[in-house]
Amino acid sequence: MIELLLSRATVITLAVIGGILAVLAHLLQARGRGFAAHTRKLNIAAYVAMAASMFLFIVAGFWRARA
């Protein structure tokens, strides 16, 4: 299970999902103020996905150096 979580594919997938969510949030923000609540939620989700990706990348580096 830990190998799947720390795999390269998982880290890259989380980063890509975060990037896509950030772009969607930016596009909603550009459309106007009516989407402010959705934009904020998408931004939070994007940052969570990107932060998880960075965290797993760091942990994977330490995990592989130890093995």
PyMOL CGO cylinders between C-alpha atoms (Angstrom):
from pymol import cmd
from pymol.cgo import CYLINDER

trace = [
    CYLINDER, 0.00, 0.00, 0.00, 2.76, 2.45, 0.90, 0.3, 1, 1, 1, 1, 1, 1,
    CYLINDER, 2.76, 2.45, 0.90, 4.55, 1.71, -2.38, 0.3, 1, 1, 1, 1, 1, 1,
    CYLINDER, 4.55, 1.71, -2.38, 1.42, 2.69, -4.32, 0.3, 1, 1, 1, 1, 1, 1,
    CYLINDER, 1.42, 2.69, -4.32, 1.03, 5.90, -2.31, 0.3, 1, 1, 1, 1, 1, 1,
    CYLINDER, 1.03, 5.90, -2.31, 4.67, 6.85, -2.84, 0.3, 1, 1, 1, 1, 1, 1,
    CYLINDER, 4.67, 6.85, -2.84, 4.80, 5.81, -6.48, 0.3, 1, 1, 1, 1, 1, 1,
    CYLINDER, 4.80, 5.81, -6.48, 5.84, 8.26, -9.14, 0.3, 1, 1, 1, 1, 1, 1,
    CYLINDER, 5.84, 8.26, -9.14, 2.48, 7.92, -10.90, 0.3, 1, 1, 1, 1, 1, 1,
    CYLINDER, 2.48, 7.92, -10.90, 0.56, 8.90, -7.76, 0.3, 1, 1, 1, 1, 1, 1,
    CYLINDER, 0.56, 8.90, -7.76, 2.72, 11.96, -7.13, 0.3, 1, 1, 1, 1, 1, 1,
    CYLINDER, 2.72, 11.96, -7.13, 2.43, 13.13, -10.73, 0.3, 1, 1, 1, 1, 1, 1,
    CYLINDER, 2.43, 13.13, -10.73, -1.32, 12.48, -10.83, 0.3, 1, 1, 1, 1, 1, 1,
    CYLINDER, -1.32, 12.48, -10.83, -1.91, 14.58, -7.72, 0.3, 1, 1, 1, 1, 1, 1,
    CYLINDER, -1.91, 14.58, -7.72, 0.19, 17.42, -9.16, 0.3, 1, 1, 1, 1, 1, 1,
    CYLINDER, 0.19, 17.42, -9.16, -1.72, 17.33, -12.46, 0.3, 1, 1, 1, 1, 1, 1,
    CYLINDER, -1.72, 17.33, -12.46, -5.10, 17.26, -10.69, 0.3, 1, 1, 1, 1, 1, 1,
    CYLINDER, -5.10, 17.26, -10.69, -4.02, 20.24, -8.59, 0.3, 1, 1, 1, 1, 1, 1,
    CYLINDER, -4.02, 20.24, -8.59, -2.93, 22.12, -11.69, 0.3, 1, 1, 1, 1, 1, 1,
    CYLINDER, -2.93, 22.12, -11.69, -6.18, 21.42, -13.51, 0.3, 1, 1, 1, 1, 1, 1,
    CYLINDER, -6.18, 21.42, -13.51, -8.21, 22.56, -10.49, 0.3, 1, 1, 1, 1, 1, 1,
    CYLINDER, -8.21, 22.56, -10.49, -6.15, 25.74, -10.27, 0.3, 1, 1, 1, 1, 1, 1,
    CYLINDER, -6.15, 25.74, -10.27, -6.78, 26.52, -13.94, 0.3, 1, 1, 1, 1, 1, 1,
    CYLINDER, -6.78, 26.52, -13.94, -10.51, 25.90, -13.50, 0.3, 1, 1, 1, 1, 1, 1,
    CYLINDER, -10.51, 25.90, -13.50, -10.56, 28.21, -10.49, 0.3, 1, 1, 1, 1, 1, 1,
    CYLINDER, -10.56, 28.21, -10.49, -8.76, 30.90, -12.47, 0.3, 1, 1, 1, 1, 1, 1,
    CYLINDER, -8.76, 30.90, -12.47, -11.23, 30.57, -15.34, 0.3, 1, 1, 1, 1, 1, 1,
    CYLINDER, -11.23, 30.57, -15.34, -14.17, 30.86, -12.96, 0.3, 1, 1, 1, 1, 1, 1,
    CYLINDER, -14.17, 30.86, -12.96, -12.61, 33.90, -11.33, 0.3, 1, 1, 1, 1, 1, 1,
    CYLINDER, -12.61, 33.90, -11.33, -12.21, 35.52, -14.74, 0.3, 1, 1, 1, 1, 1, 1,
    CYLINDER, -12.21, 35.52, -14.74, -15.92, 35.01, -15.50, 0.3, 1, 1, 1, 1, 1, 1,
    CYLINDER, -15.92, 35.01, -15.50, -17.03, 37.24, -12.65, 0.3, 1, 1, 1, 1, 1, 1,
    CYLINDER, -17.03, 37.24, -12.65, -18.00, 37.61, -9.04, 0.3, 1, 1, 1, 1, 1, 1,
    CYLINDER, -18.00, 37.61, -9.04, -20.95, 35.21, -9.23, 0.3, 1, 1, 1, 1, 1, 1,
    CYLINDER, -20.95, 35.21, -9.23, -18.64, 32.22, -8.87, 0.3, 1, 1, 1, 1, 1, 1,
    CYLINDER, -18.64, 32.22, -8.87, -16.65, 33.43, -5.85, 0.3, 1, 1, 1, 1, 1, 1,
    CYLINDER, -16.65, 33.43, -5.85, -17.71, 30.58, -3.54, 0.3, 1, 1, 1, 1, 1, 1,
    CYLINDER, -17.71, 30.58, -3.54, -16.92, 27.94, -6.14, 0.3, 1, 1, 1, 1, 1, 1,
    CYLINDER, -16.92, 27.94, -6.14, -13.62, 29.60, -7.01, 0.3, 1, 1, 1, 1, 1, 1,
    CYLINDER, -13.62, 29.60, -7.01, -12.50, 29.56, -3.39, 0.3, 1, 1, 1, 1, 1, 1,
    CYLINDER, -12.50, 29.56, -3.39, -13.38, 25.87, -3.00, 0.3, 1, 1, 1, 1, 1, 1,
    CYLINDER, -13.38, 25.87, -3.00, -11.57, 24.97, -6.20, 0.3, 1, 1, 1, 1, 1, 1,
    CYLINDER, -11.57, 24.97, -6.20, -8.50, 26.94, -5.12, 0.3, 1, 1, 1, 1, 1, 1,
    CYLINDER, -8.50, 26.94, -5.12, -8.44, 25.14, -1.77, 0.3, 1, 1, 1, 1, 1, 1,
    CYLINDER, -8.44, 25.14, -1.77, -8.81, 21.76, -3.46, 0.3, 1, 1, 1, 1, 1, 1,
    CYLINDER, -8.81, 21.76, -3.46, -6.02, 22.65, -5.91, 0.3, 1, 1, 1, 1, 1, 1,
    CYLINDER, -6.02, 22.65, -5.91, -3.63, 23.66, -3.15, 0.3, 1, 1, 1, 1, 1, 1,
    CYLINDER, -3.63, 23.66, -3.15, -4.47, 20.55, -1.11, 0.3, 1, 1, 1, 1, 1, 1,
    CYLINDER, -4.47, 20.55, -1.11, -3.76, 18.29, -4.10, 0.3, 1, 1, 1, 1, 1, 1,
    CYLINDER, -3.76, 18.29, -4.10, -0.50, 20.08, -4.91, 0.3, 1, 1, 1, 1, 1, 1,
    CYLINDER, -0.50, 20.08, -4.91, 0.61, 20.07, -1.26, 0.3, 1, 1, 1, 1, 1, 1,
    CYLINDER, 0.61, 20.07, -1.26, -0.13, 16.35, -1.00, 0.3, 1, 1, 1, 1, 1, 1,
    CYLINDER, -0.13, 16.35, -1.00, 1.90, 15.78, -4.14, 0.3, 1, 1, 1, 1, 1, 1,
    CYLINDER, 1.90, 15.78, -4.14, 4.87, 17.72, -2.75, 0.3, 1, 1, 1, 1, 1, 1,
    CYLINDER, 4.87, 17.72, -2.75, 4.64, 15.96, 0.61, 0.3, 1, 1, 1, 1, 1, 1,
    CYLINDER, 4.64, 15.96, 0.61, 4.54, 12.52, -1.01, 0.3, 1, 1, 1, 1, 1, 1,
    CYLINDER, 4.54, 12.52, -1.01, 7.46, 13.47, -3.27, 0.3, 1, 1, 1, 1, 1, 1,
    CYLINDER, 7.46, 13.47, -3.27, 9.57, 14.38, -0.24, 0.3, 1, 1, 1, 1, 1, 1,
    CYLINDER, 9.57, 14.38, -0.24, 8.53, 11.28, 1.71, 0.3, 1, 1, 1, 1, 1, 1,
    CYLINDER, 8.53, 11.28, 1.71, 9.24, 9.06, -1.32, 0.3, 1, 1, 1, 1, 1, 1,
    CYLINDER, 9.24, 9.06, -1.32, 12.74, 10.53, -1.56, 0.3, 1, 1, 1, 1, 1, 1,
    CYLINDER, 12.74, 10.53, -1.56, 13.49, 9.70, 2.06, 0.3, 1, 1, 1, 1, 1, 1,
    CYLINDER, 13.49, 9.70, 2.06, 11.78, 6.32, 1.77, 0.3, 1, 1, 1, 1, 1, 1,
    CYLINDER, 11.78, 6.32, 1.77, 13.88, 5.25, -1.21, 0.3, 1, 1, 1, 1, 1, 1,
    CYLINDER, 13.88, 5.25, -1.21, 17.10, 6.61, 0.31, 0.3, 1, 1, 1, 1, 1, 1,
    CYLINDER, 17.10, 6.61, 0.31, 16.47, 4.47, 3.39, 0.3, 1, 1, 1, 1, 1, 1,
    CYLINDER, 16.47, 4.47, 3.39, 15.78, 1.28, 1.42, 0.3, 1, 1, 1, 1, 1, 1,
]
cmd.load_cgo(trace, "trace")
